């Protein structure tokens, strides 16, 4: 009897997502995080032709500079502090919107 109550309690807790390690399914309306963003490292964005095209659209001069290779491990958000007026919040928002449309690699 006690065993059955314990099992029933665990089943109920699991169904509610209360058991540690229990998988809680994502809401159907919750959108998956985009594969690429301004928080992705610059090297990843430069190595993918689709994401590089987005960067080229907004910050062509910056990514055309040979010294950009030294910043490959940084994100655009991190580079914002060193970019003067190039990476304003508005520009980063536009880049994020375009990067979100790039599909994840298979």
N, CA, C and O of each residue as an XYZ file, in Angstrom:
424
protein
N       0.827     -1.190      0.000
C       0.000      0.000      0.000
C       0.872      1.255      0.000
O       0.654      2.159     -0.807
N       1.864      1.317      0.905
C       2.757      2.477      0.957
C       3.532      2.579     -0.339
O       3.725      3.670     -0.876
N       3.975      1.434     -0.839
C       4.723      1.416     -2.103
C       3.886      2.010     -3.224
O       4.396      2.798     -4.021
N       2.627      1.652     -3.300
C       1.742      2.169     -4.346
C       1.543      3.685     -4.206
O       1.464      4.394     -5.209
N       1.463      4.177     -2.972
C       1.321      5.613     -2.751
C       2.576      6.357     -3.190
O       2.494      7.434     -3.780
N       3.745      5.774     -2.895
C       5.006      6.404     -3.299
C       5.098      6.457     -4.819
O       5.466      7.482     -5.393
N       4.766      5.358     -5.455
C       4.815      5.310     -6.922
C       3.822      6.306     -7.512
O       4.150      7.019     -8.461
N       2.624      6.361     -6.966
C       1.616      7.302     -7.461
C       2.087      8.739     -7.267
O       1.864      9.589     -8.128
N       2.735      9.011     -6.143
C       3.262     10.355     -5.890
C       4.356     10.727     -6.878
O       4.399     11.853     -7.372
N       5.246      9.773     -7.166
C       6.325     10.033     -8.130
C       5.773     10.253     -9.531
O       6.258     11.114    -10.266
N       4.776      9.489     -9.895
C       4.161      9.653    -11.216
C       3.507     11.026    -11.323
O       3.645     11.710    -12.337
N       2.799     11.423    -10.277
C       2.140     12.730    -10.287
C       3.162     13.854    -10.310
O       2.991     14.828    -11.044
N       4.221     13.736     -9.520
C       5.261     14.765     -9.492
C       5.970     14.851    -10.833
O       6.294     15.940    -11.306
N       6.207     13.700    -11.437
C       6.867     13.676    -12.743
C       5.995     14.350    -13.796
O       6.496     15.082    -14.651
N       4.703     14.103    -13.732
C       3.785     14.707    -14.698
C       3.753     16.228    -14.554
O       3.502     16.944    -15.524
N       4.005     16.712    -13.354
C       4.013     18.158    -13.115
C       5.391     18.763    -13.315
O       5.553     19.979    -13.210
N       6.395     17.927    -13.604
C       7.747     18.430    -13.792
C       8.447     18.723    -12.490
O       9.389     19.515    -12.471
N       8.019     18.107    -11.388
C       8.596     18.382    -10.090
C       9.741     17.456     -9.725
O      10.468     17.736     -8.772
N       9.922     16.381    -10.438
C      10.990     15.441    -10.141
C      12.270     15.955    -10.776
O      12.284     16.313    -11.954
N      13.330     15.990    -10.009
C      14.618     16.470    -10.525
C      15.032     15.590    -11.691
O      15.020     14.362    -11.601
N      15.391     16.227    -12.764
C      15.818     15.484    -13.946
C      14.675     15.157    -14.880
O      14.899     14.649    -15.978
N      13.447     15.441    -14.460
C      12.311     15.162    -15.332
C      12.307     16.157    -16.477
O      12.504     17.355    -16.276
N      12.085     15.660    -17.649
C      12.042     16.529    -18.823
C      10.733     17.294    -18.838
O       9.656     16.714    -18.700
N      10.837     18.585    -19.004
C       9.650     19.428    -19.119
C       9.609     19.913    -20.559
O      10.494     20.648    -20.995
N       8.583     19.502    -21.298
C       8.539     19.892    -22.714
C       8.390     21.396    -22.864
O       7.710     22.056    -22.078
N       9.038     21.916    -23.887
C       8.943     23.343    -24.185
C       7.542     23.646    -24.687
O       6.915     22.816    -25.345
N       7.068     24.808    -24.381
C       5.758     25.233    -24.830
C       5.743     25.300    -26.357
O       6.743     25.659    -26.979
N       4.638     24.963    -26.934
C       4.525     24.993    -28.391
C       4.666     26.419    -28.925
O       5.073     26.618    -30.070
N       4.334     27.401    -28.103
C       4.437     28.787    -28.553
C       5.807     29.382    -28.288
O       6.124     30.462    -28.785
N       6.623     28.680    -27.506
C       7.959     29.175    -27.184
C       8.883     28.938    -28.373
O       9.076     27.800    -28.800
N       9.443     30.000    -28.896
C      10.317     29.898    -30.060
C      11.702     29.426    -29.640
O      12.203     29.797    -28.579
N      12.304     28.617    -30.474
C      13.668     28.159    -30.212
C      14.628     29.325    -30.403
O      14.397     30.217    -31.219
N      15.693     29.296    -29.642
C      16.706     30.349    -29.771
C      17.321     30.275    -31.163
O      17.532     29.182    -31.689
N      17.607     31.412    -31.758
C      18.215     31.384    -33.092
C      19.609     30.760    -33.032
O      20.286     30.815    -32.005
N      20.013     30.183    -34.123
C      21.323     29.540    -34.189
C      22.450     30.565    -34.139
O      23.534     30.271    -33.634
N      22.206     31.750    -34.652
C      23.226     32.792    -34.719
C      22.679     34.095    -34.158
O      21.493     34.395    -34.299
N      23.550     34.862    -33.524
C      23.162     36.169    -32.994
C      24.416     37.008    -32.806
O      25.526     36.565    -33.100
N      24.225     38.212    -32.317
C      25.370     39.073    -32.032
C      26.135     38.587    -30.807
O      27.159     39.164    -30.442
N      25.643     37.533    -30.174
C      26.365     36.893    -29.077
C      27.152     35.670    -29.550
O      27.814     35.011    -28.749
N      27.081     35.369    -30.836
C      27.904     34.303    -31.425
C      29.311     34.848    -31.635
O      29.488     36.044    -31.867
N      30.312     33.974    -31.554
C      31.665     34.491    -31.766
C      31.849     34.882    -33.233
O      31.296     34.260    -34.140
N      32.626     35.909    -33.426
C      32.824     36.492    -34.751
C      33.398     35.482    -35.741
O      33.027     35.487    -36.914
N      34.296     34.620    -35.278
C      34.880     33.611    -36.161
C      33.818     32.715    -36.776
O      33.871     32.412    -37.968
N      32.853     32.288    -35.966
C      31.757     31.452    -36.465
C      30.951     32.200    -37.513
O      30.588     31.637    -38.546
N      30.672     33.464    -37.247
C      29.880     34.267    -38.186
C      30.636     34.527    -39.489
O      30.032     34.549    -40.561
N      31.939     34.723    -39.403
C      32.736     34.980    -40.606
C      32.949     33.725    -41.445
O      33.114     33.816    -42.662
N      32.946     32.562    -40.813
C      33.207     31.305    -41.525
C      31.980     30.776    -42.268
O      32.115     29.924    -43.146
N      30.803     31.262    -41.933
C      29.571     30.817    -42.584
C      29.195     31.859    -43.639
O      28.993     33.023    -43.295
N      29.096     31.477    -44.898
C      28.787     32.454    -45.956
C      27.482     33.221    -45.724
O      27.404     34.409    -46.036
N      26.465     32.562    -45.187
C      25.178     33.231    -44.973
C      25.264     34.276    -43.864
O      24.718     35.370    -43.999
N      25.939     33.948    -42.782
C      26.060     34.911    -41.688
C      27.071     35.999    -42.028
O      26.920     37.143    -41.600
N      28.094     35.651    -42.789
C      29.057     36.662    -43.214
C      28.374     37.691    -44.114
O      28.706     38.876    -44.061
N      27.426     37.252    -44.936
C      26.688     38.174    -45.801
C      25.886     39.172    -44.972
O      25.764     40.337    -45.350
N      25.340     38.721    -43.842
C      24.616     39.634    -42.955
C      25.581     40.684    -42.400
O      25.271     41.876    -42.397
N      26.747     40.242    -41.933
C      27.734     41.181    -41.400
C      28.197     42.142    -42.476
O      28.371     43.333    -42.217
N      28.400     41.633    -43.684
C      28.846     42.465    -44.795
C      27.818     43.557    -45.107
O      28.184     44.670    -45.486
N      26.560     43.241    -44.948
C      25.480     44.192    -45.215
C      25.531     45.388    -44.264
O      25.260     46.517    -44.674
N      25.872     45.152    -43.014
C      25.816     46.210    -42.000
C      27.170     46.771    -41.582
O      27.274     47.950    -41.243
N      28.197     45.943    -41.603
C      29.504     46.403    -41.090
C      30.630     45.972    -42.035
O      31.633     45.398    -41.611
N      30.440     46.258    -43.300
C      31.402     45.855    -44.327
C      32.826     46.335    -44.009
O      33.768     45.544    -44.060
N      32.984     47.602    -43.686
C      34.330     48.136    -43.437
C      35.004     47.407    -42.277
O      36.200     47.115    -42.323
N      34.223     47.119    -41.242
C      34.792     46.457    -40.071
C      35.290     45.048    -40.404
O      36.407     44.679    -40.040
N      34.464     44.270    -41.091
C      34.886     42.892    -41.355
C      35.876     42.798    -42.509
O      36.507     41.758    -42.691
N      36.023     43.860    -43.286
C      37.008     43.882    -44.371
C      38.407     44.237    -43.881
O      39.390     44.020    -44.589
N      38.495     44.773    -42.694
C      39.785     45.155    -42.114
C      40.576     43.886    -41.753
O      40.049     43.023    -41.050
N      41.821     43.755    -42.217
C      42.619     42.560    -41.904
C      42.796     42.322    -40.402
O      43.011     41.186    -39.981
N      42.708     43.357    -39.608
C      42.881     43.198    -38.162
C      41.689     42.513    -37.492
O      41.766     42.146    -36.320
N      40.594     42.341    -38.223
C      39.413     41.686    -37.645
C      39.731     40.252    -37.237
O      39.078     39.699    -36.352
N      40.722     39.652    -37.872
C      41.125     38.283    -37.533
C      41.531     38.157    -36.064
O      41.396     37.085    -35.473
N      42.022     39.233    -35.480
C      42.423     39.198    -34.077
C      41.212     39.140    -33.146
O      41.358     38.826    -31.965
N      40.038     39.435    -33.655
C      38.827     39.481    -32.832
C      37.914     38.283    -33.050
O      36.766     38.302    -32.605
N      38.389     37.251    -33.718
C      37.542     36.105    -34.059
C      36.892     35.435    -32.848
O      35.803     34.874    -32.972
N      37.524     35.481    -31.706
C      36.958     34.808    -30.525
C      35.970     35.693    -29.769
O      35.342     35.237    -28.814
N      35.826     36.943    -30.181
C      34.920     37.873    -29.513
C      33.556     37.888    -30.205
O      33.429     37.499    -31.366
N      32.546     38.340    -29.472
C      31.225     38.521    -30.059
C      31.079     39.977    -30.502
O      31.861     40.838    -30.098
N      30.086     40.239    -31.323
C      29.834     41.622    -31.729
C      29.444     42.471    -30.520
O      29.774     43.655    -30.455
N      28.750     41.871    -29.576
C      28.376     42.598    -28.357
C      29.636     42.993    -27.577
O      29.696     44.085    -27.013
N      30.627     42.121    -27.544
C      31.882     42.442    -26.865
C      32.661     43.507    -27.637
O      33.287     44.379    -27.035
N      32.623     43.436    -28.948
C      33.340     44.398    -29.793
C      32.701     45.782    -29.769
O      33.342     46.770    -30.128
N      31.461     45.855    -29.355
C      30.750     47.132    -29.349
C      31.510     48.193    -28.550
O      31.520     49.362    -28.935
N      32.134     47.807    -27.467
C      32.862     48.758    -26.624
C      34.068     49.366    -27.340
O      34.526     50.449    -26.974
N      34.582     48.676    -28.354
C      35.787     49.122    -29.061
C      35.494     49.674    -30.452
O      36.417     50.056    -31.171
N      34.235     49.719    -30.835
C      33.907     50.022    -32.231
C      33.511     51.458    -32.514
O      33.166     51.783    -33.650
N      33.551     52.310    -31.532
C      33.092     53.675    -31.769
C      31.622     53.677    -32.109
O      30.812     53.122    -31.367
N      31.265     54.296    -33.225
C      29.859     54.370    -33.629
C      29.437     53.241    -34.565
O      28.280     53.194    -34.983
N      30.332     52.348    -34.895
C      30.018     51.302    -35.870
C      28.967     50.322    -35.364
O      28.039     49.978    -36.097
N      29.100     49.875    -34.134
C      28.192     48.853    -33.596
C      27.231     49.458    -32.565
O      27.238     49.073    -31.396
N      26.429     50.383    -33.005
C      25.400     50.963    -32.137
C      24.338     49.907    -31.839
O      24.219     48.912    -32.554
N      23.577     50.131    -30.788
C      22.512     49.189    -30.416
C      21.543     48.938    -31.570
O      21.086     47.813    -31.772
N      21.235     49.988    -32.322
C      20.300     49.858    -33.440
C      20.862     48.941    -34.534
O      20.136     48.140    -35.122
N      22.154     49.072    -34.791
C      22.806     48.228    -35.807
C      22.829     46.782    -35.328
O      22.540     45.867    -36.098
N      23.170     46.574    -34.067
C      23.194     45.210    -33.526
C      21.808     44.578    -33.555
O      21.686     43.377    -33.795
N      20.767     45.361    -33.317
C      19.398     44.831    -33.381
C      19.052     44.384    -34.800
O      18.415     43.348    -34.989
N      19.470     45.163    -35.795
C      19.225     44.781    -37.192
C      20.009     43.526    -37.561
O      19.491     42.642    -38.243
N      21.261     43.455    -37.108
C      22.077     42.271    -37.374
C      21.441     41.047    -36.721
O      21.349     39.986    -37.340
N      21.000     41.196    -35.462
C      20.335     40.085    -34.769
C      19.108     39.600    -35.532
O      18.900     38.395    -35.675
N      18.302     40.528    -36.020
C      17.092     40.157    -36.758
C      17.437     39.368    -38.019
O      16.788     38.366    -38.320
N      18.445     39.811    -38.750
C      18.839     39.096    -39.974
C      19.508     37.757    -39.650
O      19.283     36.769    -40.349
N      20.319     37.719    -38.605
C      20.979     36.461    -38.233
C      19.968     35.426    -37.771
O      20.163     34.231    -37.994
N      18.895     35.864    -37.132
C      17.879     34.937    -36.652
C      17.214     34.182    -37.810
O      16.684     33.088    -37.616
N      17.243     34.759    -38.991
C      16.626     34.122    -40.156
C      17.549     33.089    -40.798
O      17.110     32.335    -41.666
N      18.811     33.040    -40.393
C      19.754     32.072    -40.969
C      19.543     30.726    -40.265
O      19.624     30.651    -39.039
N      19.275     29.669    -41.031
C      19.038     28.368    -40.403
C      20.280     27.797    -39.743
O      21.408     28.092    -40.138
N      20.050     26.980    -38.734
C      21.137     26.308    -38.033
C      21.815     25.314    -38.970
O      21.168     24.761    -39.860
N      23.096     25.088    -38.779
C      23.772     24.094    -39.618
C      23.248     22.700    -39.317
O      22.845     22.405    -38.192
N      23.257     21.860    -40.318
C      22.750     20.486    -40.137
C      23.842     19.540    -39.755
O      23.591     18.350    -39.564
